[in-house]
Amino acid sequence: MRIMGLDYGSVTVGVAISDPLLLTAQGIEVIHRKQENKLRRTLARIEELVREYDVNKIVVGYPKNMNNTTGDRAVKTEEFADMLRRRTNLEVVLWDERLTTVAAHRVLSEGGLSSGKRELVVDKTAAVFILQGYLDNLYNERNKVTEE
């Protein structure tokens, strides 16, 4: 059992996968498309990865505004999550992703990657941050229950 994390963008989707113990997230790829509304190949690739990694849940970064409101990008993310639910028959969770791309850029910059190389992996890194946040929350919830 694994969980997939996705950073859904207008022309890319960063993909991360958990380890089988649901403790850590690893970035695996960035799916590119030519146009924002052309999702057939993107969804097909996600389905392939779901089968390959035996995924049973998908976490999609939910781009809320800093004041906790939702905008156009959040609506598109909700629509994408609905498509994923229909195509995969899996639970799809929307997870607050505020500042994950900023954090990904910072970590990659501090790691010495040039801006050109950062652009190639920033979405995958953001997917790792999204999924790791979700996994950490799962871990904390499990431990809170066992401590009580």
N, C-alpha and C positions, 0 to 999 in steps of 0.2 A: 504494500500500500504506500502510495506516494501522493503528494500534493503538488500541483503545478501552479506557479505564479506567473502572471502576465502583466506587462506594462504596455497597455494598449494606446498607441499613438495614431496620428493621422495617416502615416504611411509606413509605420513599423510596429512590430509587436516584439518586445523583449520577453524572453522565456527563461524561467528558472524552474528547477525541480528539487523537491526535498529528498533527503536521504530516506531509506525505509523506516528509520526510527522517528522520523518527523522532528529532528533536532536542528538540521542545517539545510540551507538553501544553496544550490549551485547554479550559476548561469550556464545555459546550454546553447542558446542561439538567438539571433535577431531575424525575424521574418520580415521581409520587405515586400511592399506592393507598390504599383505605379500610381494608383489613385485611391483616395480615401474610401470611396464607396465600393471598391472592387475587393470583396472579401472571400470569394469562393475558394481560391487557392490558400489563403491564410487559414481559413477554417479547416480545410482538408489537411494542411500541415499540422495544425494543432491536434486533429483527430489521430494522425499518425503517431505523434509524440505521446498522446494519451495511451495508445496501445503499446508502444515501445517501452514506456516507463511504468506501465501498470498504474496509471493515475486514477484515483477515485474521487478527487475533489479539485476544483480549480478556483484560485483566488485571483481576482482581477483588481488592479489598482483603480481606486475610485477618486477621480480628481476634483475634490471639493475645493472651494475657494477658501482663503485664509479665514474669512468670517463665518465659515461653516455652511455657506449657501452652495447651491449647485448651479452650474451654468450649462452652456451648450455642449461642452466637452463631456460633462458628466452624463448628460442625456444620451449622447452617442455611446458612451461606455455602458450605460444601462441596456441599450439596444443590442450592443455586441454581446453582453452577458446573456441576454435572452436567446440570442442566436446560438451561443455555446451550449446553453441548457438543452435546447431542442436538438442540436446536432450530436451531442455526446451523452445525453441522458444522465449527466452528472450534476451534483450540487455545485453551483457557482456562487461564490461569495464575493461581494464588493467590499474592498478593504481600503480605508482612507490612505491615500498615497501622498498627502501633502509633503512637499519638500524632498521626496525621494530622488527626483532627477537632480535637484541641486546637490544633495548629498552624494549622489553617484559621481557627478562632475568633480566635486571637491576631492573625493577619495582617489579618483583616477588622476587628477591633476597632481595631488600630493604624491602619488605613486610614480610620477615622472612621465606620464604619457603625454605626447604632444596633442594639441587640440584636434588635429586630423584623426589620430588614432583613437582619441576619446570618443569622437562621434561614431565610430564603428562599434563600440561596445557599451555606450552609456545606457541604452535601453535595456540591454541584458543585465547590466549592473543594477539599474533601477528595479527590474523584476526581482532580483535577489533581495534587495532591501524590502520590497513589498512582501515577498513570501517569508523572509526571515522575521519581519514584524508579526506576521500572522502566526508563525510557528512559535515564537516567543510567547505570544499571548496564549496559545493553546497550552504550552508547557506551564505557564503561570496559573492558568485556570485548573489544570490537573493537580498541581501541587497545592493550590489553595483548598481544593476539595479534600485531599488526603490529610492536610494539616488540621482540618476542623474536626 
